């Protein structure tokens, strides 16, 4: 999000809608939790909404998530920039009555939607986990966002979570998400006004076997108003989104951090020179928007990420590097909401 909000540690002043619901369970081994919510708001400041579900025996039950399918959407009723972050969380031990901070939660999934114009931004969610994700019977569906400056939006989700009881799921979900702004000198986790600069985010990994990358990417312009940087011009603009695994550590990527722990911008050629010869290129998600003649460059480029490679051995201290780059000019907000699944 442009004004970065870490939902795992939100302050209590963030407005929060909450509802306790009992999940639906089928007679077979696998059950489906149907999650459907829609909120219309003109409130700025990233209002957050939390809906709690209790399935099986609540937080005391071990379970595994097998699939998440459905649709999410963000409708703008004005031409102002908006965005929303979607999350699935679970709690262990006790199911909280009102965990506004989400400090005790673990996260299964997150997606991001952005919308810089009067329209509907939507994304199909169709994720299947051949190596099931750990969860409990205390599930929270969270979404936060809306208009950044002004306007009214509707945030809607209609999702089905397939799960089953499990006492043996020891798989781990690692968060690889981040957000970086281009074409303006503020916002996001870091920002740059230089068109040829990129960001390389290092994430130190635990030991295991990497078996899946999943989530989504949303690389968007702003709305063309003076509230943000300018719209792209020319024939096209685009984005680079790459994932590398570096055996043995983060090297210069780990040294190129500012006082807040976020990477400084560097030239793409410099960043590539930091990659060791044994770096493993796991995934590449290039995005491009060709600007129609006589039109502006305003657009959102969004893509689902679901990569299931042959298991890759990861040693403790190996480094995942997520690269954020941009082609063209103007201002864009580039965000990755991708997670990695590790098996023992």
C-alpha contacts under 8 A as a table, 3 or more apart, distances in Angstrom:
res1	aa1	res2	aa2	distance
1	X	4	X	4.95
1	X	5	X	6.59
1	X	83	X	7.13
1	X	84	X	7.79
1	X	85	X	7.69
1	X	179	X	6.76
1	X	188	X	6.36
1	X	335	X	7.59
2	X	179	X	7.70
2	X	181	X	7.91
2	X	187	X	5.18
2	X	188	X	4.63
2	X	333	X	7.16
3	X	187	X	5.68
3	X	188	X	5.83
4	X	179	X	7.98
4	X	187	X	7.48
4	X	188	X	5.58
4	X	189	X	6.44
5	X	10	X	7.00
6	X	9	X	5.75
6	X	10	X	6.23
7	X	10	X	5.13
7	X	101	X	7.51
7	X	102	X	7.02
8	X	101	X	6.50
8	X	102	X	5.10
8	X	103	X	5.45
8	X	105	X	7.29
9	X	101	X	5.32
9	X	102	X	6.32
9	X	103	X	5.78
10	X	14	X	7.00
10	X	100	X	7.63
10	X	101	X	5.16
10	X	102	X	7.42
11	X	14	X	6.07
11	X	101	X	6.42
12	X	15	X	7.67
12	X	100	X	6.55
12	X	101	X	6.53
14	X	45	X	7.67
14	X	46	X	7.38
14	X	47	X	5.87
14	X	48	X	6.62
15	X	47	X	5.07
15	X	48	X	5.86
15	X	49	X	7.69
16	X	47	X	6.39
16	X	48	X	4.81
16	X	49	X	4.82
16	X	50	X	6.57
16	X	100	X	7.28
17	X	48	X	6.75
17	X	49	X	4.34
17	X	50	X	5.65
17	X	51	X	7.52
18	X	49	X	6.12
18	X	50	X	4.68
18	X	51	X	5.07
18	X	52	X	7.18
18	X	98	X	7.75
19	X	50	X	6.86
19	X	51	X	4.72
19	X	52	X	5.91
20	X	51	X	6.14
20	X	52	X	4.71
20	X	53	X	6.01
20	X	54	X	7.93
21	X	51	X	7.39
21	X	52	X	5.89
21	X	53	X	4.77
21	X	54	X	6.60
22	X	53	X	5.31
22	X	54	X	5.08
22	X	55	X	6.47
23	X	33	X	5.54
23	X	34	X	7.36
23	X	53	X	5.62
23	X	54	X	5.72
23	X	55	X	5.18
24	X	31	X	7.49
24	X	32	X	6.46
24	X	33	X	5.39
24	X	34	X	6.97
24	X	55	X	7.41
25	X	31	X	4.93
25	X	32	X	5.98
25	X	33	X	6.87
25	X	55	X	7.47
26	X	29	X	7.79
26	X	30	X	7.04
26	X	31	X	4.92
26	X	32	X	6.76
27	X	30	X	8.00
27	X	31	X	7.49
28	X	31	X	6.80
29	X	164	X	6.17
29	X	165	X	7.75
30	X	162	X	6.64
30	X	163	X	5.63
30	X	164	X	4.71
30	X	165	X	7.91
31	X	162	X	5.67
31	X	163	X	5.45
31	X	164	X	5.96
32	X	160	X	6.19
32	X	161	X	5.45
32	X	162	X	4.46
32	X	163	X	6.34
33	X	160	X	5.61
33	X	161	X	5.02
33	X	162	X	6.44
33	X	163	X	7.85
34	X	158	X	7.53
34	X	159	X	5.93
34	X	160	X	4.58
34	X	161	X	6.47
35	X	141	X	7.77
35	X	157	X	7.35
35	X	158	X	5.80
35	X	159	X	5.04
35	X	160	X	6.05
35	X	161	X	7.67
36	X	156	X	7.61
36	X	157	X	5.45
36	X	158	X	4.33
36	X	159	X	6.24
37	X	156	X	5.76
37	X	157	X	5.46
37	X	158	X	6.75
38	X	154	X	6.81
38	X	155	X	5.55
38	X	156	X	4.14
38	X	157	X	6.38
39	X	154	X	5.55
39	X	155	X	5.34
39	X	156	X	6.51
40	X	152	X	7.09
40	X	153	X	5.57
40	X	154	X	4.13
40	X	155	X	6.36
41	X	146	X	6.81
41	X	152	X	5.63
41	X	153	X	5.65
41	X	154	X	6.49
42	X	146	X	7.01
42	X	147	X	6.52
42	X	150	X	6.85
42	X	151	X	5.62
42	X	152	X	4.22
42	X	153	X	6.40
43	X	46	X	7.58
43	X	47	X	6.85
43	X	146	X	6.96
43	X	147	X	7.02
43	X	150	X	7.87
43	X	152	X	7.79
44	X	47	X	6.91
44	X	145	X	7.73
44	X	146	X	6.43
44	X	147	X	5.64
44	X	148	X	5.57
44	X	149	X	6.33
44	X	150	X	6.91
45	X	145	X	7.47
45	X	148	X	6.87
46	X	144	X	5.59
46	X	145	X	4.08
46	X	146	X	6.08
46	X	147	X	7.90
46	X	148	X	7.61
47	X	144	X	5.46
47	X	145	X	5.68
47	X	146	X	7.28
48	X	142	X	7.12
48	X	143	X	5.80
48	X	144	X	4.03
48	X	145	X	6.67
49	X	142	X	5.64
49	X	143	X	5.49
49	X	144	X	6.14
50	X	140	X	6.56
50	X	141	X	5.81
50	X	142	X	4.57
50	X	143	X	6.84
51	X	140	X	5.58
51	X	141	X	5.20
51	X	142	X	6.46
52	X	138	X	7.24
52	X	139	X	5.87
52	X	140	X	4.51
52	X	141	X	6.51
53	X	137	X	7.77
53	X	138	X	5.93
53	X	139	X	5.06
53	X	140	X	6.09
54	X	57	X	7.41
54	X	58	X	5.09
54	X	59	X	7.82
54	X	137	X	5.54
54	X	138	X	4.86
54	X	139	X	6.37
55	X	58	X	5.51
55	X	137	X	4.59
55	X	138	X	6.51
55	X	139	X	7.86
56	X	61	X	6.36
56	X	137	X	5.39
56	X	165	X	7.64
57	X	60	X	5.98
57	X	61	X	5.17
57	X	137	X	6.00
58	X	61	X	5.72
58	X	94	X	7.68
58	X	95	X	6.52
58	X	136	X	6.74
58	X	137	X	4.04
58	X	138	X	4.76
59	X	62	X	7.71
59	X	90	X	7.85
59	X	91	X	5.84
59	X	92	X	4.88
59	X	93	X	5.38
59	X	94	X	5.20
59	X	95	X	5.21
59	X	136	X	5.34
59	X	137	X	5.05
59	X	138	X	4.65
60	X	92	X	6.48
60	X	93	X	5.53
60	X	94	X	6.79
60	X	136	X	6.91
60	X	137	X	7.06
61	X	136	X	5.28
61	X	137	X	5.41
61	X	165	X	7.39
62	X	134	X	7.66
62	X	135	X	6.36
62	X	136	X	4.75
62	X	137	X	6.89
62	X	165	X	6.12
62	X	166	X	5.51
62	X	167	X	5.66
63	X	134	X	6.29
63	X	135	X	5.18
63	X	136	X	5.08
63	X	137	X	6.75
63	X	163	X	6.78
63	X	164	X	5.59
63	X	165	X	4.22
63	X	166	X	4.48
63	X	167	X	6.87
63	X	169	X	7.58
64	X	132	X	5.50
64	X	133	X	5.32
64	X	134	X	4.81
64	X	135	X	5.44
64	X	136	X	7.50
64	X	163	X	5.47
64	X	164	X	5.62
64	X	165	X	6.36
64	X	166	X	5.84
64	X	169	X	6.50
65	X	68	X	7.94
65	X	129	X	7.35
65	X	132	X	5.32
65	X	133	X	4.94
65	X	134	X	6.42
65	X	135	X	6.60
65	X	161	X	7.09
65	X	162	X	5.99
65	X	163	X	4.37
65	X	164	X	6.87
66	X	128	X	6.10
66	X	129	X	5.06
66	X	130	X	7.02
66	X	131	X	7.71
66	X	132	X	5.08
66	X	133	X	6.86
66	X	161	X	7.66
66	X	162	X	5.44
66	X	163	X	5.36
66	X	164	X	7.70
67	X	126	X	7.74
67	X	127	X	5.55
67	X	128	X	4.28
67	X	129	X	5.66
67	X	160	X	7.97
67	X	161	X	5.91
67	X	162	X	5.10
67	X	163	X	7.25
68	X	125	X	6.85
68	X	126	X	6.15
68	X	127	X	5.16
68	X	128	X	6.50
68	X	159	X	6.84
68	X	160	X	5.68
68	X	161	X	4.66
68	X	162	X	6.38
69	X	124	X	7.67
69	X	125	X	4.94
69	X	126	X	4.42
69	X	127	X	6.03
69	X	159	X	5.56
69	X	160	X	5.33
69	X	161	X	6.79
70	X	124	X	6.08
70	X	125	X	5.09
70	X	126	X	6.53
70	X	157	X	7.73
70	X	158	X	5.57
70	X	159	X	4.30
70	X	160	X	6.17
71	X	122	X	7.28
71	X	123	X	5.95
71	X	124	X	4.67
71	X	125	X	5.51
71	X	157	X	5.85
71	X	158	X	5.40
71	X	159	X	6.19
72	X	122	X	5.72
72	X	123	X	5.56
72	X	124	X	6.63
72	X	125	X	7.34
72	X	155	X	7.75
72	X	156	X	5.74
72	X	157	X	4.38
72	X	158	X	6.49
72	X	159	X	7.85
73	X	113	X	7.43
73	X	120	X	6.76
73	X	121	X	5.57
73	X	122	X	4.04
73	X	123	X	6.37
73	X	155	X	5.95
73	X	156	X	5.30
73	X	157	X	6.50
74	X	83	X	7.46
74	X	84	X	7.35
74	X	113	X	6.82
74	X	114	X	7.45
74	X	115	X	7.09
74	X	120	X	5.71
74	X	121	X	5.08
74	X	122	X	6.20
74	X	153	X	6.84
74	X	154	X	5.83
74	X	155	X	4.76
74	X	156	X	6.58
75	X	115	X	7.71
75	X	118	X	7.54
75	X	119	X	5.84
75	X	120	X	4.21
75	X	121	X	6.16
75	X	153	X	5.38
75	X	154	X	5.13
75	X	155	X	6.61
76	X	79	X	7.00
76	X	80	X	7.51
76	X	82	X	7.35
76	X	115	X	7.05
76	X	117	X	6.73
76	X	118	X	4.96
76	X	119	X	5.45
76	X	120	X	6.30
76	X	151	X	7.61
76	X	152	X	6.37
76	X	153	X	4.71
76	X	154	X	6.90
77	X	118	X	5.54
77	X	119	X	7.14
77	X	151	X	6.85
77	X	152	X	5.62
77	X	153	X	5.94
78	X	117	X	6.83
78	X	118	X	4.89
78	X	151	X	5.69
78	X	152	X	6.77
79	X	116	X	6.50
79	X	117	X	4.24
79	X	118	X	4.53
79	X	151	X	7.87
79	X	223	X	6.75
80	X	116	X	5.87
80	X	117	X	6.00
80	X	118	X	7.33
80	X	147	X	6.98
80	X	148	X	7.87
80	X	149	X	7.46
80	X	150	X	6.67
80	X	151	X	6.25
80	X	223	X	5.74
81	X	114	X	7.56
81	X	115	X	5.74
81	X	116	X	4.06
81	X	117	X	6.48
81	X	147	X	6.22
81	X	148	X	6.37
81	X	149	X	7.70
81	X	222	X	5.86
81	X	223	X	5.29
82	X	114	X	5.87
82	X	115	X	5.29
82	X	116	X	6.28
82	X	145	X	7.46
82	X	146	X	5.32
82	X	147	X	4.26
82	X	148	X	5.61
82	X	153	X	7.71
83	X	112	X	7.39
83	X	113	X	5.58
83	X	114	X	4.21
83	X	115	X	6.11
83	X	145	X	5.65
83	X	146	X	5.53
83	X	147	X	6.74
83	X	148	X	7.60
84	X	112	X	5.97
84	X	113	X	5.47
84	X	114	X	6.62
84	X	143	X	6.71
84	X	144	X	5.51
84	X	145	X	4.20
84	X	146	X	5.94
84	X	155	X	7.48
85	X	110	X	7.01
85	X	111	X	5.96
85	X	112	X	4.65
85	X	113	X	6.60
85	X	143	X	5.49
85	X	144	X	5.47
85	X	145	X	6.39
86	X	110	X	5.26
86	X	111	X	5.20
86	X	112	X	6.26
86	X	141	X	7.74
86	X	142	X	5.94
86	X	143	X	4.44
86	X	144	X	6.86
87	X	107	X	7.11
87	X	108	X	7.51
87	X	109	X	5.62
87	X	110	X	4.37
87	X	111	X	6.82
87	X	141	X	5.96
87	X	142	X	5.00
87	X	143	X	6.05
88	X	107	X	5.86
88	X	108	X	5.42
88	X	109	X	5.22
88	X	110	X	6.53
88	X	139	X	7.18
88	X	140	X	5.83
88	X	141	X	4.86
88	X	142	X	6.28
89	X	105	X	5.95
89	X	106	X	5.42
89	X	107	X	4.26
89	X	108	X	5.64
89	X	109	X	7.44
89	X	139	X	5.74
89	X	140	X	4.96
89	X	141	X	6.45
89	X	142	X	7.63
90	X	105	X	5.53
90	X	106	X	5.43
90	X	107	X	6.47
90	X	108	X	7.54
90	X	135	X	6.00
90	X	136	X	6.10
90	X	137	X	7.57
90	X	138	X	5.49
90	X	139	X	4.47
90	X	140	X	5.86
91	X	94	X	6.89
91	X	95	X	6.11
91	X	96	X	7.77
91	X	104	X	6.47
91	X	105	X	5.02
91	X	106	X	6.41
91	X	135	X	7.88
91	X	136	X	6.61
91	X	138	X	5.65
91	X	139	X	6.85
92	X	95	X	7.08
92	X	105	X	7.82
92	X	136	X	6.49
92	X	138	X	7.47
95	X	138	X	5.67
96	X	99	X	5.74
99	X	102	X	5.29
99	X	103	X	7.40
99	X	104	X	7.53
102	X	105	X	5.23
107	X	110	X	7.80
107	X	173	X	7.90
108	X	133	X	7.07
108	X	134	X	7.80
108	X	135	X	7.58
108	X	173	X	6.91
109	X	215	X	7.10
109	X	339	X	7.38
110	X	215	X	6.56
110	X	337	X	6.01
110	X	338	X	7.41
111	X	215	X	6.03
111	X	216	X	5.67
111	X	217	X	7.78
111	X	337	X	5.48
111	X	338	X	7.79
112	X	216	X	6.89
112	X	217	X	7.08
112	X	218	X	6.39
112	X	335	X	7.59
112	X	336	X	7.73
112	X	337	X	6.39
113	X	121	X	6.91
113	X	122	X	7.31
113	X	123	X	7.83
113	X	218	X	6.32
113	X	302	X	7.82
114	X	121	X	6.90
114	X	218	X	6.67
114	X	220	X	6.62
114	X	300	X	6.72
115	X	118	X	7.91
115	X	119	X	7.51
115	X	120	X	7.49
115	X	121	X	5.87
115	X	220	X	7.51
115	X	299	X	7.93
115	X	300	X	6.50
116	X	220	X	7.42
116	X	221	X	6.65
116	X	222	X	5.37
116	X	223	X	4.72
116	X	298	X	7.04
116	X	299	X	6.86
116	X	300	X	7.21
117	X	223	X	6.37
117	X	298	X	7.77
117	X	299	X	7.97
123	X	302	X	7.93
123	X	304	X	7.95
125	X	159	X	7.87
125	X	304	X	7.73
127	X	214	X	7.58
127	X	306	X	7.20
129	X	132	X	5.11
129	X	133	X	7.03
131	X	171	X	7.45
131	X	211	X	7.50
131	X	341	X	7.88
131	X	343	X	7.61
132	X	169	X	7.08
132	X	171	X	7.29
133	X	169	X	7.21
133	X	171	X	6.26
133	X	172	X	7.17
133	X	173	X	7.15
133	X	341	X	7.74
134	X	169	X	5.78
134	X	170	X	6.89
134	X	171	X	6.38
134	X	172	X	7.18
135	X	139	X	7.88
136	X	139	X	6.97
145	X	148	X	7.96
146	X	152	X	7.57
146	X	153	X	6.13
146	X	154	X	7.93
146	X	155	X	7.69
147	X	150	X	5.53
147	X	151	X	5.78
147	X	152	X	6.55
147	X	153	X	6.75
149	X	227	X	7.92
166	X	169	X	6.36
170	X	343	X	6.89
170	X	344	X	6.87
171	X	341	X	6.83
171	X	342	X	5.63
171	X	343	X	4.56
171	X	344	X	6.48
172	X	341	X	5.69
172	X	342	X	5.06
172	X	343	X	6.42
173	X	339	X	6.46
173	X	340	X	5.70
173	X	341	X	4.79
173	X	342	X	6.47
174	X	339	X	5.50
174	X	340	X	5.02
174	X	341	X	6.38
174	X	342	X	7.64
175	X	338	X	6.68
175	X	339	X	4.70
175	X	340	X	6.59
176	X	203	X	7.32
176	X	322	X	7.45
176	X	336	X	7.64
176	X	337	X	6.91
176	X	338	X	5.44
176	X	339	X	5.29
176	X	340	X	7.04
177	X	335	X	7.44
177	X	336	X	5.07
177	X	337	X	4.50
177	X	338	X	5.48
177	X	339	X	7.11
178	X	189	X	7.34
178	X	335	X	5.78
178	X	336	X	5.43
178	X	337	X	6.83
179	X	188	X	5.47
179	X	189	X	5.81
179	X	190	X	7.70
179	X	333	X	7.16
179	X	334	X	5.65
179	X	335	X	4.20
179	X	336	X	6.39
180	X	187	X	7.83
180	X	188	X	5.13
180	X	189	X	5.72
180	X	190	X	5.44
180	X	191	X	5.75
180	X	199	X	7.65
180	X	324	X	7.13
180	X	333	X	6.21
180	X	334	X	5.39
180	X	335	X	6.46
181	X	184	X	6.81
181	X	185	X	7.83
181	X	186	X	7.40
181	X	187	X	6.46
181	X	188	X	5.70
181	X	189	X	7.84
181	X	190	X	6.49
181	X	191	X	4.51
181	X	192	X	6.55
181	X	331	X	7.26
181	X	332	X	5.84
181	X	333	X	4.67
181	X	334	X	6.06
182	X	185	X	7.67
182	X	191	X	5.72
182	X	192	X	5.18
182	X	193	X	5.86
182	X	194	X	7.47
182	X	195	X	7.25
182	X	326	X	7.28
182	X	330	X	7.58
182	X	331	X	5.22
182	X	332	X	5.24
182	X	333	X	6.55
182	X	334	X	7.78
183	X	191	X	7.78
183	X	192	X	6.12
183	X	193	X	4.25
183	X	194	X	6.68
183	X	195	X	6.82
183	X	229	X	6.20
183	X	230	X	7.49
183	X	329	X	6.87
183	X	330	X	5.23
183	X	331	X	3.93
183	X	332	X	6.54
184	X	191	X	6.55
184	X	192	X	6.01
184	X	193	X	4.92
184	X	228	X	7.58
184	X	229	X	5.39
184	X	331	X	6.03
185	X	191	X	5.29
185	X	192	X	5.33
185	X	193	X	5.69
186	X	190	X	7.12
186	X	191	X	5.61
186	X	192	X	7.79
187	X	190	X	6.61
187	X	191	X	6.43
188	X	191	X	6.55
188	X	333	X	7.56
189	X	262	X	6.62
190	X	262	X	6.82
190	X	263	X	7.44
190	X	264	X	7.40
191	X	265	X	7.76
192	X	195	X	7.82
192	X	197	X	7.16
192	X	265	X	6.72
194	X	197	X	5.61
195	X	326	X	7.11
195	X	327	X	7.23
195	X	328	X	6.85
195	X	329	X	6.07
196	X	267	X	6.14
196	X	268	X	7.04
196	X	326	X	7.60
196	X	327	X	7.72
197	X	265	X	5.64
197	X	266	X	5.16
197	X	267	X	4.68
197	X	268	X	6.24
197	X	325	X	7.13
197	X	326	X	7.91
198	X	265	X	5.35
198	X	266	X	5.53
198	X	267	X	6.07
198	X	268	X	5.83
198	X	271	X	7.95
198	X	323	X	7.23
198	X	324	X	5.76
198	X	325	X	4.63
198	X	326	X	7.11
199	X	263	X	6.25
199	X	264	X	6.61
199	X	265	X	5.04
199	X	266	X	6.45
199	X	323	X	5.72
199	X	324	X	5.13
199	X	325	X	6.57
200	X	253	X	6.66
200	X	263	X	6.42
200	X	265	X	7.85
200	X	271	X	7.13
200	X	321	X	6.09
200	X	322	X	5.65
200	X	323	X	4.50
200	X	324	X	6.45
201	X	253	X	7.12
201	X	262	X	7.26
201	X	263	X	5.98
201	X	320	X	7.99
201	X	321	X	5.27
201	X	322	X	5.04
201	X	323	X	6.31
202	X	250	X	6.23
202	X	253	X	5.94
202	X	254	X	6.06
202	X	319	X	6.28
202	X	320	X	5.76
202	X	321	X	4.55
202	X	322	X	6.70
203	X	250	X	7.75
203	X	319	X	5.51
203	X	320	X	5.01
203	X	321	X	6.25
204	X	249	X	7.30
204	X	250	X	7.22
204	X	316	X	7.96
204	X	317	X	5.59
204	X	318	X	5.97
204	X	319	X	4.63
204	X	320	X	6.39
205	X	314	X	7.43
205	X	315	X	7.52
205	X	316	X	5.95
205	X	317	X	5.55
205	X	318	X	5.42
205	X	319	X	5.66
205	X	320	X	6.76
206	X	314	X	7.24
206	X	315	X	6.53
206	X	316	X	4.39
206	X	317	X	6.30
206	X	318	X	7.40
207	X	313	X	7.90
207	X	314	X	5.23
207	X	315	X	4.36
207	X	316	X	4.23
207	X	317	X	7.62
207	X	344	X	7.61
208	X	313	X	6.21
208	X	314	X	5.20
208	X	315	X	6.56
208	X	316	X	7.86
208	X	342	X	5.51
208	X	343	X	5.55
208	X	344	X	4.78
209	X	311	X	5.66
209	X	312	X	5.26
209	X	313	X	4.56
209	X	314	X	5.52
209	X	342	X	5.07
209	X	343	X	5.08
209	X	344	X	6.21
210	X	311	X	5.45
210	X	312	X	4.95
210	X	313	X	6.41
210	X	314	X	6.65
210	X	340	X	6.99
210	X	341	X	5.90
210	X	342	X	4.58
210	X	343	X	6.62
211	X	308	X	5.92
211	X	309	X	5.97
211	X	310	X	6.59
211	X	311	X	4.86
211	X	312	X	6.73
211	X	340	X	7.66
211	X	341	X	5.77
211	X	342	X	5.96
211	X	343	X	6.97
212	X	306	X	7.22
212	X	307	X	5.61
212	X	308	X	4.51
212	X	309	X	6.43
212	X	340	X	5.71
212	X	341	X	5.12
212	X	342	X	7.49
213	X	305	X	7.00
213	X	306	X	5.61
213	X	307	X	5.01
213	X	308	X	6.53
213	X	338	X	6.68
213	X	339	X	5.67
213	X	340	X	4.58
213	X	341	X	6.47
214	X	304	X	7.82
214	X	305	X	5.08
214	X	306	X	4.34
214	X	307	X	6.38
214	X	338	X	5.40
214	X	339	X	5.45
214	X	340	X	6.61
215	X	304	X	6.20
215	X	305	X	5.11
215	X	306	X	6.62
215	X	337	X	5.55
215	X	338	X	4.24
215	X	339	X	6.20
216	X	302	X	7.21
216	X	303	X	5.71
216	X	304	X	4.43
216	X	305	X	5.06
216	X	336	X	6.38
216	X	337	X	5.36
216	X	338	X	5.90
217	X	301	X	7.98
217	X	302	X	5.50
217	X	303	X	5.44
217	X	304	X	6.59
217	X	305	X	7.24
217	X	334	X	7.85
217	X	335	X	5.95
217	X	336	X	4.58
217	X	337	X	6.00
217	X	338	X	7.47
218	X	300	X	6.84
218	X	301	X	5.77
218	X	302	X	4.41
218	X	303	X	6.81
218	X	334	X	6.22
218	X	335	X	5.40
218	X	336	X	6.52
219	X	239	X	6.99
219	X	300	X	5.96
219	X	301	X	5.15
219	X	302	X	6.34
219	X	332	X	6.79
219	X	333	X	5.74
219	X	334	X	4.17
219	X	335	X	5.93
220	X	298	X	7.93
220	X	299	X	6.01
220	X	300	X	4.16
220	X	301	X	5.91
220	X	332	X	5.37
220	X	333	X	5.27
220	X	334	X	6.31
221	X	231	X	6.47
221	X	232	X	7.63
221	X	297	X	7.72
221	X	298	X	5.65
221	X	299	X	5.81
221	X	300	X	6.35
221	X	330	X	7.98
221	X	331	X	6.01
221	X	332	X	4.26
221	X	333	X	6.15
222	X	225	X	7.90
222	X	228	X	6.45
222	X	229	X	7.16
222	X	230	X	7.68
222	X	231	X	6.89
222	X	298	X	7.06
222	X	331	X	6.84
222	X	332	X	6.28
222	X	333	X	7.26
223	X	228	X	7.46
223	X	231	X	7.43
223	X	298	X	6.79
224	X	228	X	6.95
224	X	229	X	7.22
224	X	230	X	5.69
224	X	231	X	5.46
224	X	298	X	7.48
225	X	228	X	6.17
225	X	229	X	7.87
225	X	230	X	7.64
226	X	229	X	7.02
226	X	230	X	7.82
228	X	331	X	7.70
229	X	330	X	6.76
229	X	331	X	4.97
229	X	332	X	7.90
230	X	330	X	5.06
230	X	331	X	5.48
231	X	296	X	7.10
231	X	297	X	5.83
231	X	298	X	6.16
231	X	329	X	7.92
231	X	330	X	4.82
231	X	331	X	5.88
231	X	332	X	7.96
232	X	236	X	7.86
232	X	237	X	6.68
232	X	296	X	7.38
232	X	297	X	4.99
232	X	298	X	7.21
232	X	328	X	6.88
232	X	329	X	5.08
232	X	330	X	3.89
232	X	331	X	6.54
233	X	236	X	7.26
233	X	237	X	7.85
233	X	291	X	7.79
233	X	296	X	6.97
233	X	297	X	5.96
233	X	328	X	7.70
233	X	329	X	6.48
233	X	330	X	6.74
234	X	237	X	7.90
234	X	291	X	7.19
234	X	328	X	7.80
235	X	290	X	5.92
235	X	291	X	5.26
235	X	292	X	7.56
236	X	288	X	7.00
236	X	289	X	5.46
236	X	290	X	4.25
236	X	291	X	5.13
236	X	297	X	7.46
236	X	328	X	6.71
237	X	288	X	5.84
237	X	289	X	5.47
237	X	290	X	6.73
237	X	291	X	7.69
237	X	297	X	7.59
237	X	326	X	7.61
237	X	327	X	5.40
237	X	328	X	4.58
237	X	329	X	6.97
238	X	286	X	7.43
238	X	287	X	5.27
238	X	288	X	3.99
238	X	289	X	5.89
238	X	326	X	5.80
238	X	327	X	4.86
238	X	328	X	6.59
239	X	286	X	5.85
239	X	287	X	5.16
239	X	288	X	6.48
239	X	324	X	7.45
239	X	325	X	5.52
239	X	326	X	4.23
239	X	327	X	5.70
239	X	334	X	7.79
240	X	284	X	7.70
240	X	285	X	6.58
240	X	286	X	4.92
240	X	287	X	6.71
240	X	323	X	7.18
240	X	324	X	5.79
240	X	325	X	4.54
240	X	326	X	5.83
240	X	327	X	7.63
241	X	284	X	5.82
241	X	285	X	5.02
241	X	286	X	5.92
241	X	322	X	7.25
241	X	323	X	5.59
241	X	324	X	5.34
241	X	325	X	6.61
242	X	281	X	7.69
242	X	282	X	7.77
242	X	283	X	5.76
242	X	284	X	4.48
242	X	285	X	6.28
242	X	322	X	5.78
242	X	323	X	5.06
242	X	324	X	7.19
243	X	281	X	6.16
243	X	282	X	5.48
243	X	283	X	5.22
243	X	284	X	6.52
243	X	320	X	6.98
243	X	321	X	5.83
243	X	322	X	4.77
243	X	323	X	6.47
244	X	279	X	6.40
244	X	280	X	5.45
244	X	281	X	4.54
244	X	282	X	5.53
244	X	283	X	7.35
244	X	320	X	5.73
244	X	321	X	5.16
244	X	322	X	6.60
245	X	279	X	5.72
245	X	280	X	5.05
245	X	281	X	6.57
245	X	282	X	6.95
245	X	318	X	7.21
245	X	319	X	5.74
245	X	320	X	4.61
245	X	321	X	6.34
246	X	249	X	6.30
246	X	250	X	6.63
246	X	275	X	7.58
246	X	276	X	7.20
246	X	278	X	7.10
246	X	279	X	4.75
246	X	280	X	6.55
246	X	318	X	5.85
246	X	319	X	4.96
246	X	320	X	6.21
246	X	321	X	7.40
247	X	278	X	7.18
247	X	279	X	6.78
247	X	314	X	7.63
247	X	315	X	7.48
247	X	317	X	7.92
247	X	318	X	4.76
247	X	319	X	6.46
248	X	315	X	7.74
248	X	317	X	6.22
248	X	318	X	4.88
248	X	319	X	7.20
249	X	317	X	5.50
249	X	318	X	4.69
249	X	319	X	5.16
250	X	253	X	5.45
250	X	254	X	5.11
250	X	318	X	7.05
250	X	319	X	5.08
250	X	320	X	7.71
250	X	321	X	7.79
251	X	254	X	5.68
251	X	255	X	6.95
251	X	274	X	7.62
252	X	255	X	4.94
252	X	256	X	6.24
252	X	274	X	6.34
253	X	256	X	5.34
253	X	257	X	7.66
253	X	263	X	7.70
253	X	274	X	7.33
253	X	321	X	7.82
254	X	257	X	6.56
256	X	263	X	5.62
256	X	264	X	5.97
257	X	260	X	7.58
257	X	261	X	5.26
257	X	262	X	5.16
257	X	263	X	4.27
257	X	264	X	5.74
258	X	261	X	5.31
258	X	262	X	5.53
258	X	263	X	6.06
258	X	264	X	6.20
259	X	262	X	7.53
266	X	270	X	6.51
266	X	271	X	6.52
267	X	270	X	5.14
267	X	271	X	6.30
268	X	271	X	5.03
268	X	272	X	6.22
268	X	325	X	7.91
269	X	272	X	5.22
269	X	273	X	6.29
270	X	273	X	5.09
270	X	274	X	6.63
271	X	274	X	5.28
271	X	275	X	7.05
272	X	275	X	5.41
273	X	276	X	7.78
275	X	279	X	6.17
276	X	279	X	5.36
281	X	284	X	7.80
283	X	307	X	7.46
287	X	301	X	6.54
288	X	301	X	7.35
289	X	297	X	7.80
289	X	299	X	7.46
289	X	301	X	7.36
291	X	295	X	6.55
291	X	296	X	6.64
291	X	297	X	5.43
292	X	295	X	5.36
292	X	296	X	7.56
305	X	338	X	7.26
309	X	312	X	7.58
314	X	318	X	6.44
315	X	318	X	5.64
324	X	334	X	7.21
